[in-house]
Amino acid sequence: MNTIIKETTTSILATLLFVVVVCGFYPVIIWGASELFFPYQANGSLIESSDRKIIGSELLGQNFVGAKYFHPRPSAAGANGYDAASSSGSNLGPTSQKLIDAVKQRVTDYRTENGMAADALVPGDAVTASGSGLDPHISVKNALLQASRVARERGLSDDVVKGEIDKATTSRQFGIFGEAGVNVLKLNLALDAAGPKK
């Protein structure tokens, strides 16, 4: 009986110790370190307007539909897409007729809105959603194909728009992982600040 009481007491004390350390000290230390060393990232990488209103996060995709804006990847997150509370993909497989039809329509729409030939290749990220539905980046190729439309709609030269694409491009992680991408929100905000047409 003494052994059972001793082992039970030891187990309870060990559990309480781990609760205090893992659910108390550790989160507070990590939170404090992140606020001290990485406050921008720790608070969501939020982008604010000049009057301090939050416009969005550079980590989450948003929908832009106007012709003067660069358009993001399609999204399956939530009923209308781009819903950060419903982050997910469509879960449609490559043989799904619904997915095939959606991609075909997106390809046609992309070619039309960007003045491309009917047989021109379209980047995959322009017509397929990411796994989260909230990818804030598009490929450099996708951005360059949209550049002429955006420049024309804003009354800017192609060179000005391409210069803003370069500024909004992030390189591969650690120089080896993934591909370069263009942050759509940052690019559109930079163009809003630069262009004669608002």
C-alpha positions in Angstrom: 0.0 0.0 0.0 2.9 2.4 0.9 4.3 1.8 -2.6 1.1 2.6 -4.4 0.7 5.9 -2.4 4.3 6.8 -3.1 4.0 6.1 -6.8 0.7 7.9 -7.1 2.1 11.0 -5.2 5.2 11.0 -7.5 3.0 10.8 -10.6 0.8 13.6 -9.5 3.7 15.8 -8.6 5.4 15.1 -11.9 2.2 15.9 -13.8 1.8 19.2 -11.9 5.5 20.1 -12.6 5.1 19.4 -16.3 1.9 21.4 -16.4 3.6 24.4 -14.9 6.7 24.1 -17.1 5.0 23.2 -20.4 1.8 25.2 -20.1 3.2 28.1 -18.1 6.9 28.9 -18.2 7.7 27.6 -21.7 4.9 29.6 -23.5 5.7 32.8 -21.6 9.4 32.5 -22.4 8.7 31.9 -26.1 6.1 34.7 -26.2 8.5 37.1 -24.5 11.4 36.2 -26.7 9.3 36.6 -29.9 8.0 40.0 -28.7 11.5 41.1 -27.9 13.4 39.9 -30.9 10.7 39.5 -33.6 7.7 41.8 -32.7 6.5 42.4 -36.3 6.4 38.6 -37.0 5.0 37.7 -33.6 2.1 40.0 -34.1 1.1 38.6 -37.5 3.3 40.5 -40.0 0.4 43.1 -40.2 0.5 45.8 -42.9 -1.0 49.1 -41.8 -2.1 52.1 -43.8 -0.7 55.6 -43.2 -3.5 56.3 -40.7 -2.6 53.1 -38.8 -5.5 50.9 -40.0 -4.7 47.3 -40.6 -4.9 46.4 -44.3 -3.9 42.8 -44.0 -1.0 40.5 -43.3 1.8 39.8 -45.6 1.5 36.2 -44.7 -2.2 35.8 -45.9 -3.6 36.0 -49.3 -6.4 38.4 -50.2 -8.6 38.6 -53.2 -8.0 41.4 -55.7 -10.4 41.4 -58.7 -10.0 44.9 -60.3 -8.1 45.0 -63.6 -5.6 47.5 -62.1 -4.5 45.0 -59.5 -2.4 41.9 -59.6 -4.6 38.9 -58.9 -3.6 36.2 -56.4 -3.9 32.5 -56.6 -7.4 31.1 -56.5 -8.6 30.1 -53.1 -10.7 27.3 -51.7 -10.6 28.6 -48.1 -14.2 29.2 -47.0 -17.4 29.7 -49.1 -15.9 32.7 -51.1 -12.2 31.9 -50.7 -9.5 33.7 -48.8 -11.2 33.1 -45.4 -8.4 32.8 -42.8 -10.8 31.1 -40.4 -11.4 28.3 -42.9 -7.9 27.6 -44.3 -7.9 24.6 -46.5 -7.7 23.2 -50.0 -10.6 22.0 -52.1 -9.6 18.3 -51.6 -10.5 17.7 -55.2 -8.3 15.1 -56.9 -6.7 15.3 -60.3 -9.5 13.2 -61.8 -12.3 15.3 -60.4 -14.5 16.7 -63.2 -15.3 19.7 -61.0 -11.7 20.6 -60.6 -11.0 20.0 -64.3 -13.8 22.3 -65.4 -12.8 25.0 -62.8 -9.2 25.0 -64.1 -10.3 25.1 -67.7 -12.5 28.1 -67.0 -9.7 29.8 -65.0 -7.2 29.3 -67.9 -9.7 30.9 -70.4 -10.4 33.8 -68.0 -6.6 34.4 -67.4 -5.8 34.4 -71.1 -8.6 36.8 -71.8 -8.0 39.3 -69.0 -4.2 39.4 -69.8 -4.6 39.6 -73.6 -2.9 36.2 -74.2 -3.2 33.9 -77.2 -5.7 31.1 -77.0 -2.9 28.5 -76.8 -0.5 30.4 -74.6 0.8 28.6 -71.5 -0.6 29.7 -68.2 1.3 29.3 -64.9 -0.1 26.6 -62.7 -0.4 29.0 -59.7 -2.7 31.2 -61.7 -5.4 28.6 -62.0 -5.0 26.2 -59.0 -5.4 27.0 -55.3 -2.7 26.4 -52.7 -3.1 23.8 -50.0 -4.1 26.5 -47.5 -6.1 28.7 -49.8 -4.2 31.6 -48.3 -0.9 31.7 -50.2 0.1 35.4 -50.3 2.5 34.9 -53.2 2.3 34.2 -56.9 5.1 33.1 -59.1 7.3 35.6 -60.8 6.1 34.3 -64.2 2.5 34.8 -63.2 3.3 38.4 -62.1 5.1 39.2 -65.3 2.2 37.9 -67.4 -0.2 40.3 -65.5 2.2 43.3 -65.7 1.1 44.7 -69.0 -2.6 44.7 -68.0 -1.8 46.4 -64.7 0.5 49.0 -66.3 -2.2 49.8 -69.0 -5.0 50.1 -66.4 -2.9 52.3 -64.1 -1.3 54.5 -66.8 2.2 53.4 -65.9 5.0 52.1 -68.0 5.7 48.3 -68.1 9.2 49.1 -66.7 7.7 50.8 -63.6 5.4 47.9 -62.9 8.2 45.4 -63.4 10.4 47.4 -61.1 7.7 47.0 -58.4 7.5 43.3 -59.1 11.2 43.0 -58.4 10.8 44.9 -55.1 8.0 42.6 -54.0 9.8 39.4 -55.0 11.1 37.2 -52.2 13.9 34.8 -52.9 14.1 31.1 -52.1 14.3 30.3 -48.4 17.9 30.0 -47.4 18.7 30.3 -51.1 17.8 26.7 -51.8 14.2 25.9 -50.7 11.1 26.6 -52.8 10.9 29.2 -55.6 11.0 32.9 -55.7 7.5 34.5 -55.2 5.8 37.9 -55.4 3.8 39.1 -52.5 0.6 40.2 -54.1 -0.6 42.5 -51.2 2.7 44.3 -51.0 2.9 44.7 -54.7 -0.6 46.1 -55.1 -0.1 48.5 -52.2 3.2 49.8 -53.7 1.4 50.4 -57.0 -1.4 52.2 -55.3 1.2 54.5 -53.8 3.1 54.9 -57.1 0.5 55.3 -59.9 -1.4 58.2 -61.3 -4.6 56.1 -61.5 -6.0 55.2 -58.1 
